[in-house]
Amino acid sequence: MKTRILPLFLLFLVCACLRAQDFPYGAVALSDLTMSRYERDTSAGAVVLKEFGEAFISNEDYKLVFKYHVRIKILNKNGLDQANIMIPLYKEGSTRQETIADIKASSFNLENDRIQEQVLENKNIFTEDSKYFNLKKFAIPNVREGSVIELAYTMITPFIFNFRGWEFQSDIPKMESEYWASIPGVYVYNITLRGYQKLSKNQSKIIRNCLGTGSSIEGAFSADCAQMQFGMKNIPAFVEEDFMTAKKNFLSAIHFELSEVKHPDGRIDKVTKEWKDAEQELRQENRFGVQLKRGKDIGEEVKKLVANEADELTKARKVYDFIKGWYLWNDSYGKYSESGIRKAFDERKGNVGDINLSLIAALRYAGLNVEPVILSTRANGMVVELHPVLSQFNYVIAKVNIGDKVYLADATEKYHPFGLLPERCLNGKGRVIADRGSYWIDLKPTDTGKTISMLSLTLGTDGVMKGSLHTTFVGYDAVDNRAEISAFSSKEEYIKQLQKDLAGIEITACEFENLEDYEKSVVRKLNVEIKVFDMEESNFLFNPFFLQKWSENPFKSRERLYPVDFGVPLERVMVFNLEYPAEFEVHNVPEKVGLSLPNGGGNFIFEAQHSDNKLSLNNSLSIRKTVYSSAEYHYLKELFNRIIQVQNGELIFKKKT
C-alpha cells in the first residue's frame, strides 16, 4: 500500500509505553563458548542462543523505532557466514528513508581460559546505495569456529503505517526468539502468524493513557497502547527443498497489516480497502489504467498486423508475437509501467508493466476483449485474498477472451507461445481488473513439461553401439530447450556442450525440427555411437538410464510441513531398444515395476521386453498434479526412491558358452 502522511494529532504524541526487557549485551557465558554442537540439530553450522526485538513509536520524532539484538554461536565452518551482516534500509525518494543508529557488534572467543571480546569499529561499516534502499554491510571481526557473535542496532523508520514484522524462523536453528510490539490504540492492525511453529509466549497488556496530546486543533485526548509479547523456543532451521514456492509463505513469522486509524474526534479512516476502491485507484493510476488507453500510440503497427483478418485467435497471436518480438525485457518485474507505453515502445525495451500493458493496449486496439490481471510471482509469495493489498502484487499479464475460451498471455519471454504463462506466474490466483468490478482467476498451467526420448541402438561385435536418439520436448520443456540452445553462440557450440553432458556418447550427427515454430514441440535427432566393451571380454555391464536419470531423491526430509509444488505437471518417457549379437545373452532381465500415487496424482512404470537378441525397456514417470499436500509427501518420496533404485540397475551381458 502507499505510504500515508502521519495524522496531525500524532505530531503531539507522547509515548509512555512500558519498555521491553532485553538481555544484557556482552554477557556471554563460558558454557556458550565451550558448546561444540547443538543437540537438537547436530548438522547446524550455527545456532541463535538468544534473539530479542521490540518496536514502538518514539516520543521524540514520532517515528517507528525498531531495536534488534541477537547472540549466535558459531559451531563449525558452515556457520561462519553468520558474521557477514547486511541490513537493508528502505527509502522513498530523497527525503523519506530509514536510518540506523547504535550499531554494536562483537565476537567472543576463549583464549587462555579467558573470554576475549573484539569490537567492530565504525570505520568498517559500509553503505551501498540503490534506487529503493541503502544497504549497510559489515563483517564482525575475529570470527572462527567456536566463536560467539553478538549484534545490536536501532532502526528508525518514517514508514509508520508498515509496522515492523518479525521472523522467528531462519536458515539456522534458534534456542530463543522474542518480539515485543507496542501499538497505539489509535491504530488497528490485522495480526497474523504464518508458518507451522507454535508460539511459546503470546501475551498482551493494555497500558492506560500511554498516548496524549497537548492543545491541538483536534482537542486534547488520551489513548491506550497494546503491548504484545510473542516468543518461540527451540525453533528448527527452515530448510528449503526442491519444488516449493516462496520461502516467506511458510516461514514462521508475525505480520502486521494496518486496517484502520481512529481519530480523536471519532472519525475512522479505513486503510484496508475494498476491491472497488483498489480498482478505481488502478484505473486512475497513470502507470496502469491511463497506459491502457494509449493503444493508438502503437496503432499503426497493429493495423498492419490485423488488416483483413477476421479470426480473433489469429489476430491475438499476431499481436502477441509482434509485441513479444518488439520488446527486450529488462528483467524487472512490476504491475506498473516504468517508462510509459510510448517511450517504452520507442526504446523497444521495458519492465513487465511496460511490455504487458502495451500488449493489452494493442490487443484492445485490435478490437479484442482483453483485461489486465495483476498477480504475485512464485518468488514473491502468495497474496491474501480476503481484502486488497496492492503492494502484494508485483506483476501484470493479459487475459484474452475469445469466444468461450480464456488465454492468459505474457509477452516478456521470447520462447513462450500464446497462452503459455512463464512458470514464475503460476502462483495461486490473480486478480482480473475488469471494466465492471474485479474477480479472482486461477493461474494454472495450460500445458505440461514433457520429454520423450527414443533410443534405438544396435550392438556390433566390435563392442560399439550405433543408432539414433530422438528426443521430443513438449510444452514447458520445449520452452526450456529453445532457451538453452539460444544461450550458445551457435548450434555447433550447443552440440559440443551436449557431447560433454552425454558422457561416453559420441554424437555423429544432429538436426532439429520446429526450433523456430514456438507453437510446436521441439524434436532433436541425434546419431550416436557408444563404446561399451572390448571384443576380448566375455561379459560387460551397461546402464541404459543415462538419459533423464534422477541422480538423487529431491525429497530428503523425514517430514515436510509445507506442500510440494511442481509448478507444472511433469512427464518423462524413455524408450530404449537394443539389438545385440546372437552370441550374447542378457543375464538379468529387469522385472516390471509399477507404482501409483494416491488420488490419481501420477505414476511410475518400468517394464522390459526380451525376445531372442532384442531388448526393449520402457521407463515412464508422470506427475499429474502441480501441488501435493504434506500428507502426500511420503508417497512422493517413496516413488522417487523406487525410481532411483530402478535407474541404478545395470544390465549384465554375457557371451554364450
C-alpha positions in Angstrom: 0.0 0.0 0.0 1.1 3.6 -0.4 2.7 5.4 2.5 0.4 7.9 4.0 1.0 11.1 5.8 1.0 10.8 9.6 -2.3 12.1 11.2 -1.9 15.6 12.6 -2.7 14.6 16.2 0.3 12.3 16.2 2.5 15.4 16.0 1.9 15.8 19.7 2.4 12.1 20.5 4.0 11.2 23.8 4.7 7.5 24.3 4.5 6.4 27.9 4.7 2.7 27.0 6.5 0.3 29.3 9.8 -0.7 27.7 10.6 -4.3 26.9 13.3 -6.1 28.8 16.3 -7.0 26.6 19.1 -9.4 27.6 22.4 -7.7 28.6 24.8 -7.1 25.8 28.2 -8.9 26.1 27.2 -11.2 29.0 28.5 -14.3 27.2 28.6 -17.4 29.4 31.6 -19.8 29.4 29.1 -22.6 28.5 28.3 -20.7 25.3 31.9 -20.7 24.3 32.6 -24.3 25.2 29.5 -25.6 23.4 30.6 -27.7 20.4 27.3 -28.7 18.9 23.5 -28.1 19.1 21.9 -31.4 20.3 18.5 -30.6 18.7 20.2 -30.2 15.3 23.7 -31.7 15.1 24.0 -30.7 11.5 23.7 -27.0 12.3 26.7 -24.7 11.4 25.4 -22.1 13.9 22.6 -21.6 16.4 20.9 -18.5 17.7 21.3 -18.5 21.5 19.1 -15.5 22.2 17.2 -13.1 20.0 15.1 -10.1 21.0 13.4 -7.3 19.2 11.0 -4.6 20.0 9.1 -1.9 18.1 7.4 1.2 19.4 6.7 4.8 18.4 9.3 7.4 19.5 8.1 10.2 21.7 10.7 12.5 20.2 10.2 12.5 16.5 7.1 10.3 16.2 8.8 7.7 14.1 8.7 3.9 14.4 11.7 2.6 16.3 12.8 -1.0 15.9 15.5 -2.4 18.2 17.2 -5.7 17.4 19.6 -7.8 19.4 21.0 -11.3 18.7 23.6 -13.6 20.1 24.8 -16.5 17.9 27.1 -19.5 18.5 29.3 -20.5 15.5 29.6 -24.2 15.7 31.7 -25.0 12.6 32.9 -23.5 9.3 29.4 -23.8 7.8 28.2 -21.1 10.2 30.9 -18.5 9.5 28.7 -16.6 7.1 26.5 -15.5 10.1 29.2 -12.9 10.8 28.7 -11.2 7.4 25.9 -8.7 8.1 23.7 -6.9 5.6 20.9 -4.6 6.8 18.6 -3.1 4.1 17.2 0.4 4.8 14.3 1.3 2.6 13.7 4.7 1.2 11.1 6.7 -0.8 12.8 9.5 -2.8 15.5 11.5 -1.2 13.6 12.8 1.9 11.9 9.7 3.4 14.2 6.9 4.4 15.0 4.5 7.2 18.1 5.2 9.2 20.2 3.0 11.6 21.9 4.0 14.8 23.8 2.5 17.7 25.3 -0.4 15.8 27.2 -2.7 18.2 28.8 -5.9 17.0 31.4 -8.1 18.7 33.0 -11.5 18.6 33.8 -13.5 21.7 36.5 -16.2 21.9 38.0 -18.3 24.6 41.7 -17.7 24.8 44.0 -18.9 27.6 40.9 -19.7 29.6 39.7 -16.1 29.4 36.9 -14.7 27.3 38.2 -12.1 24.8 35.9 -9.6 23.1 36.8 -7.9 19.8 34.5 -5.0 18.9 33.5 -3.9 15.4 34.9 -0.4 14.5 32.7 2.1 12.9 35.2 2.6 10.0 34.5 -0.9 8.9 30.8 -0.3 8.4 30.0 0.4 4.7 26.9 1.7 2.8 25.8 0.7 -0.7 23.1 2.9 -2.3 20.4 1.8 -4.7 17.2 3.2 -6.0 14.9 1.7 -3.4 17.1 1.0 -0.4 20.5 1.6 1.2 22.4 -1.4 2.3 24.6 -1.4 5.5 27.3 -4.0 5.2 30.0 -5.2 7.7 31.8 -8.3 8.9 32.1 -9.0 12.6 35.8 -9.3 13.3 37.9 -12.3 14.5 35.2 -14.9 14.0 36.2 -18.5 13.8 34.8 -21.9 14.7 33.7 -21.8 18.3 33.1 -18.1 18.4 30.1 -16.4 19.9 29.0 -13.3 18.0 26.6 -10.6 19.1 24.8 -7.8 17.2 22.6 -5.0 18.3 21.2 -2.0 16.5 18.4 0.5 16.3 16.4 1.3 13.2 14.3 4.3 12.8 11.7 4.5 10.1 9.2 7.1 8.9 7.0 4.4 7.4 4.8 4.1 10.4 2.0 2.5 8.6 4.2 -0.5 7.9 4.6 -1.8 11.4 7.6 -4.0 11.8 7.0 -7.7 11.5 9.2 -10.5 13.0 10.6 -13.7 11.6 11.0 -16.3 14.2 12.5 -18.9 11.8 15.6 -18.6 9.7 18.1 -20.8 8.0 19.8 -21.7 11.3 18.0 -23.0 14.4 17.2 -20.7 17.3 17.0 -21.6 21.0 15.0 -18.4 21.9 13.4 -15.7 19.9 11.1 -13.0 21.3 9.4 -9.9 19.9 7.6 -7.1 21.7 5.4 -4.6 19.9 3.8 -1.6 21.4 1.0 -0.3 19.2 -1.0 2.8 19.9 -4.7 2.2 20.3 -5.5 4.7 17.5 -4.1 2.1 15.1 -5.9 -1.2 14.4 -3.8 -3.9 12.8 -4.6 -7.3 11.4 -2.0 -9.5 13.0 -1.3 -12.9 11.5 1.1 -15.8 12.4 2.4 -17.7 9.4 4.3 -21.0 9.4 4.0 -24.2 11.3 5.8 -23.5 14.6 3.8 -22.7 17.7 4.3 -19.7 20.0 5.6 -20.4 23.4 4.7 -16.9 24.5 1.7 -14.9 23.4 0.8 -12.2 25.9 -0.6 -8.7 25.8 -1.4 -5.9 28.2 -3.1 -2.6 28.0 -1.1 0.4 29.0 -3.5 3.1 30.0 -3.2 6.7 28.8 0.1 5.9 27.0 -0.5 8.5 24.4 -1.6 12.1 24.8 -1.6 15.5 23.2 -1.3 18.9 24.4 -3.6 21.5 23.0 -4.3 21.0 19.3 -6.8 21.8 16.7 -8.3 18.4 17.3 -8.5 18.9 21.0 -6.8 17.2 23.8 -7.1 13.4 24.0 -5.5 10.4 25.6 -5.3 6.8 24.3 -4.2 3.4 25.4 -1.5 1.2 23.9 -1.5 -2.5 23.4 1.8 -4.1 24.3 2.1 -7.5 22.7 4.8 -10.1 23.6 5.4 -13.0 21.2 8.0 -15.7 21.8 9.2 -19.1 20.5 11.7 -21.6 21.8 13.6 -24.4 20.2 12.8 -23.3 16.7 14.2 -25.6 13.9 16.0 -24.1 10.9 13.9 -23.6 7.9 15.2 -25.9 5.2 14.4 -25.0 1.6 13.7 -28.1 -0.5 13.1 -28.6 -4.2 9.6 -27.9 -5.6 8.4 -25.1 -3.2 7.2 -21.6 -3.7 8.4 -18.5 -1.8 10.1 -19.2 1.5 8.1 -16.5 3.2 4.8 -18.4 2.5 5.9 -21.0 5.1 8.4 -19.2 7.4 7.2 -18.9 10.9 6.7 -15.2 11.4 4.4 -12.4 12.7 2.9 -10.0 10.2 1.1 -6.7 10.8 -1.3 -5.1 8.3 -2.8 -1.8 9.2 -6.6 -1.9 9.0 -7.8 1.5 10.3 -6.8 4.7 12.1 -9.1 6.1 14.8 -9.1 9.9 15.2 -9.7 11.7 18.5 -12.9 13.3 17.1 -14.4 9.9 16.3 -13.5 9.7 12.6 -12.2 6.3 11.4 -10.0 6.0 8.3 -10.3 2.6 6.8 -6.9 1.7 5.4 -7.9 -1.8 4.4 -9.7 -1.0 1.2 -12.5 -2.8 -0.6 -11.8 -4.1 -4.1 -13.9 -1.4 -5.7 -11.6 1.2 -4.1 -8.5 -0.6 -5.4 -10.0 -1.0 -8.8 -10.6 2.8 -9.0 -7.1 3.5 -7.9 -5.6 1.3 -10.6 -7.9 2.8 -13.3 -6.8 6.3 -12.4 -3.1 5.4 -11.9 -1.0 7.0 -14.7 1.3 4.0 -14.7 -1.5 1.5 -15.1 -5.0 2.4 -16.2 -4.1 5.5 -18.2 -1.5 3.5 -20.1 -4.2 1.0 -21.2 -5.9 3.8 -23.2 -2.8 4.5 -25.3 -3.1 1.7 -27.8 -3.2 4.3 -30.5 0.4 5.1 -29.8 1.3 1.9 -31.5 -1.9 1.7 -33.5 -0.3 1.9 -37.0 1.7 -1.2 -36.4 -1.3 -3.0 -35.0 -3.4 -2.0 -38.0 -0.9 -3.6 -40.4 -0.9 -6.8 -38.5 -4.7 -7.4 -38.3 -5.7 -5.8 -41.6 -8.4 -8.0 -43.3 -8.0 -10.7 -40.5 -11.4 -11.9 -39.2 -10.4 -14.7 -36.9 -9.9 -13.4 -33.4 -7.4 -16.1 -32.3 -5.2 -15.4 -35.3 -5.4 -11.6 -34.6 -4.4 -12.2 -30.9 -1.5 -14.4 -31.9 -0.2 -11.9 -34.4 -0.4 -9.0 -32.0 1.2 -11.1 -29.2 4.0 -12.3 -31.5 4.6 -8.7 -32.6 4.8 -7.3 -29.0 7.0 -10.2 -27.9 9.4 -9.7 -30.7 9.5 -5.9 -30.5 10.5 -5.5 -26.9 13.6 -6.5 -24.9 12.6 -7.3 -21.3 15.0 -5.6 -18.8 14.3 -8.4 -16.3 12.4 -6.1 -13.9 9.0 -7.0 -12.5 6.2 -4.7 -11.8 2.5 -4.2 -12.4 3.1 -0.6 -13.3 4.7 0.8 -16.4 8.1 2.4 -15.6 8.6 4.3 -18.8 5.1 4.6 -20.3 3.9 2.8 -23.4 5.0 5.4 -25.9 8.6 5.8 -24.5 9.0 2.0 -24.0 7.8 1.3 -27.5 10.2 3.8 -29.0 13.1 2.4 -27.0 12.0 -1.2 -27.6 12.6 -2.2 -24.0 11.0 -2.1 -20.6 9.9 -3.8 -17.5 7.0 -6.3 -17.2 4.5 -3.5 -16.8 5.7 -1.7 -19.9 5.6 -4.8 -22.1 2.3 -6.4 -20.9 0.4 -3.2 -20.6 1.5 -2.5 -24.2 0.2 -5.9 -25.1 -3.2 -5.3 -23.5 -3.5 -1.9 -25.1 -2.5 -3.3 -28.5 -4.9 -6.2 -28.3 -7.7 -3.8 -27.4 -6.8 -1.5 -30.3 -7.2 -4.6 -32.5 -10.8 -5.0 -31.2 -10.2 -7.9 -28.9 -11.8 -8.4 -25.5 -8.8 -8.3 -23.1 -8.4 -7.4 -19.4 -5.3 -6.9 -17.2 -4.6 -9.4 -14.5 -2.4 -8.5 -11.5 -0.6 -11.3 -9.7 2.2 -12.1 -7.3 5.1 -14.3 -8.7 6.1 -17.5 -7.1 9.2 -16.0 -5.5 7.2 -13.0 -4.2 4.7 -15.1 -2.2 1.0 -15.8 -2.1 -1.5 -13.0 -1.9 -4.1 -12.5 0.8 -7.4 -12.9 -0.9 -9.6 -11.6 2.0 -9.0 -7.9 1.1 -6.9 -5.9 -1.4 -3.3 -5.1 -0.6 -2.0 -3.8 -3.9 1.6 -3.9 -2.7 1.4 -7.7 -2.7 1.1 -7.7 -6.5 4.3 -7.4 -8.5 3.3 -8.5 -12.0 0.7 -7.9 -14.7 -0.4 -10.2 -17.6 -3.2 -10.1 -20.2 -6.4 -12.1 -20.1 -7.7 -12.5 -23.6 -11.4 -13.7 -24.0 -12.1 -15.3 -27.4 -15.5 -17.0 -27.6 -15.9 -19.2 -24.6 -12.1 -19.6 -24.1 -9.7 -17.7 -22.0 -6.0 -17.2 -22.8 -3.5 -15.8 -20.3 -0.6 -14.1 -22.0 2.8 -12.7 -21.0 4.9 -11.2 -23.8 8.2 -10.8 -21.8 9.6 -14.3 -22.8 10.6 -14.9 -26.4 10.0 -18.7 -26.5 6.6 -18.9 -24.9 3.7 -19.4 -27.3 0.5 -17.5 -27.0 -1.4 -18.7 -23.9 1.5 -20.3 -22.1 2.5 -18.4 -19.0 6.0 -18.5 -17.6 6.3 -20.7 -14.5 7.0 -17.7 -12.3 3.4 -16.6 -12.8 1.8 -19.9 -11.8 1.2 -18.9 -8.2 -2.4 -19.4 -6.9 -4.7 -16.7 -8.1 -4.5 -13.4 -9.9 -7.0 -10.5 -9.8 -8.7 -9.6 -13.1 -9.3 -5.8 -13.2 -12.4 -5.8 -15.4 -14.3 -2.8 -16.6 -17.1 -3.6 -14.2 -15.6 -4.8 -11.0 -12.8 -7.3 -10.5 -12.6 -11.0 -9.7 -10.1 -13.8 -9.0 -8.8 -16.2 -11.6 -6.8 -19.4 -11.1 -3.3 -19.3 -12.5 -3.0 -22.8 -13.8 -0.6 -24.2 -16.4 -2.2 -24.9 -19.8 0.4 -27.5 -20.8 2.9 -29.9 -19.2 6.7 -30.2 -19.1 7.1 -33.3 -21.1 10.2 -35.0 -22.6 10.1 -38.2 -24.7 13.3 -40.0 -25.6 13.5 -42.8 -28.1 16.9 -44.5 -28.2 17.4 -47.2 -30.8 20.7 -49.0 -30.9 22.5 -51.9 -32.5 25.5 -53.5 -30.7 28.1 -54.7 -33.1 30.8 -57.4 -32.5 33.3 -54.6 -32.2 31.7 -53.6 -28.9 30.2 -50.3 -30.2 26.5 -49.4 -30.1 25.3 -47.3 -33.0 21.9 -45.8 -33.7 19.7 -42.9 -33.1 18.5 -40.8 -30.1 15.3 -38.8 -30.9 14.1 -36.5 -28.2 10.8 -34.6 -28.3 10.4 -31.6 -25.9 6.7 -30.6 -25.3 5.2 -27.6 -23.6 7.4 -26.1 -20.9 10.2 -28.4 -21.8 10.2 -27.1 -25.3 10.4 -23.6 -24.0 13.4 -24.6 -21.8 15.1 -26.4 -24.6 14.8 -23.4 -27.0 16.2 -21.1 -24.3 19.0 -23.5 -23.6 20.0 -23.7 -27.3 19.8 -19.9 -27.8 22.2 -19.4 -24.9 25.0 -20.7 -27.1 26.6 -18.7 -29.9 25.8 -21.4 -32.4 24.2 -24.8 -32.7 27.7 -26.3 -33.0 28.6 -24.9 -29.6 25.4 -26.3 -28.2 26.2 -29.8 -29.6 29.7 -29.6 -28.1 28.3 -29.0 -24.7 25.7 -31.7 -25.3 28.5 -34.1 -26.1 30.1 -33.3 -22.7 26.8 -33.8 -20.9 26.2 -37.2 -22.6 29.5 -38.6 -21.3 30.7 -41.6 -23.1 28.4 -41.0 -26.1 29.7 -39.7 -29.4 27.3 -37.6 -31.5 27.9 -38.2 -35.2 25.0 -36.1 -36.5 22.4 -33.7 -35.1 19.4 -31.9 -36.5 16.3 -30.1 -35.1 12.7 -29.8 -36.1 10.3 -26.9 -35.2 13.0 -24.9 -33.4 11.6 -21.7 -34.7 7.9 -22.6 -34.6 7.1 -21.9 -31.0 3.6 -23.4 -31.2 5.1 -26.9 -31.8 7.2 -29.3 -29.9 11.0 -29.3 -30.5 12.4 -32.5 -31.9 16.1 -33.2 -31.6 17.5 -36.0 -33.7 21.0 -37.4 -32.9 23.0 -40.2 -34.5 25.1 -41.7 -31.7 27.9 -44.2 -31.0 28.7 -45.7 -27.6 31.7 -47.9 -26.8 30.6 -50.4 -24.3 33.2 -53.3 -24.2 36.3 -54.8 -25.7 36.0 -57.7 -28.1 38.1 -59.9 -25.8 35.7 -59.6 -22.9 33.3 -62.4 -22.2 30.8 -60.2 -20.4 30.1 -56.5 -19.7 27.8 -54.2 -17.7 25.6 -51.5 -19.3 23.3 -48.9 -17.6 20.7 -47.8 -20.1 19.5 -44.9 -17.9 22.0 -42.3 -19.0 19.0 -40.1 -20.1 16.5 -38.4 -17.8 18.2 -40.0 -14.8 17.5 -38.8 -11.3 20.9 -38.9 -9.6 19.3 -38.3 -6.1 15.9 -38.1 -4.5 14.8 -34.4 -4.4 12.8 -35.2 -1.2 15.2 -35.8 1.6 13.5 -34.6 4.8 11.9 -37.1 7.1 8.8 -34.8 7.3 7.6 -31.9 5.1 5.1 -29.5 6.7 4.5 -27.4 3.6 3.2 -28.5 0.2 5.2 -29.8 -2.7 4.7 -27.5 -5.7 6.0 -28.7 -9.1 4.6 -25.6 -10.9 3.6 -27.6 -13.9 2.7 -31.2 -14.5 5.8 -33.3 -15.3 6.2 -36.2 -17.7 9.3 -38.2 -18.6 9.3 -41.1 -21.1 12.3 -43.1 -22.2 12.1 -46.0 -24.6 15.3 -48.0 -25.1 15.5 -50.5 -27.9 18.7 -52.6 -28.4 19.6 -55.3 -30.8 22.8 -57.2 -29.8 24.9 -60.1 -31.3 23.4 -63.6 -31.1 26.5 -64.8 -29.2 25.5 -62.7 -26.2 22.6 -63.0 -23.8 21.1 -60.7 -21.1 21.8 -62.3 -17.8 19.4 -60.2 -15.7 16.2 -59.0 -17.5 14.7 -56.5 -15.1 11.3 -57.2 -13.5 8.3 -54.9 -14.1 7.7 -52.1 -11.7 4.5 -50.2 -11.3 3.8 -47.5 -8.7 0.9 -45.1 -8.5 0.4 -42.0 -6.3 -2.9 -41.7 -4.4 -5.9 -39.9 -5.9 -4.6 -40.1 -9.5 -1.6 -38.0 -8.7 0.8 -39.8 -11.0 2.7 -43.0 -11.6 6.0 -44.6 -12.4 6.1 -47.6 -14.8 9.1 -49.6 -15.8 8.9 -52.8 -17.9 11.3 -54.8 -20.1 10.5 -57.0 -23.1 13.1 -59.5 -24.2 12.9 -61.7 -27.3 15.8 -63.6 -29.0 18.6 -60.9 -29.2 16.4 -57.9 -28.8 15.7 -56.0 -25.6 13.2 -53.2 -25.1 12.9 -51.0 -22.0 10.1 -48.6 -21.3 10.5 -46.1 -18.4 7.7 -43.6 -17.7 7.2 -41.1 -15.0 4.1 -38.9 -14.7 3.5 -36.2 -12.1 -0.1 -35.2 -12.9 -0.8 -32.6 -10.2 1.1 -29.4 -9.6 0.6 -29.3 -5.8 0.8 -32.2 -3.4 -0.1 -31.8 0.3 2.3 -32.5 3.1 0.2 -35.7 3.8 1.2 -36.9 0.3 4.9 -36.2 0.8 5.9 -39.7 1.8 4.2 -41.2 -1.2 6.3 -38.9 -3.5 9.4 -39.6 -1.5 8.9 -43.4 -1.9 8.1 -43.0 -5.6 11.4 -41.3 -6.2 13.3 -43.8 -4.0 12.0 -46.5 -6.3 12.8 -44.6 -9.5 16.4 -44.2 -8.3 16.6 -47.8 -7.4 15.5 -48.9 -10.8 17.7 -46.4 -12.7 20.8 -47.5 -10.8 20.4 -51.1 -12.1 22.8 -52.3 -14.7 22.3 -54.9 -17.4 24.7 -57.8 -17.5 25.6 -59.2 -20.9 27.4 -62.5 -21.1 28.8 -64.5 -24.0 27.0 -67.8 -24.5 29.1 -70.8 -23.8 
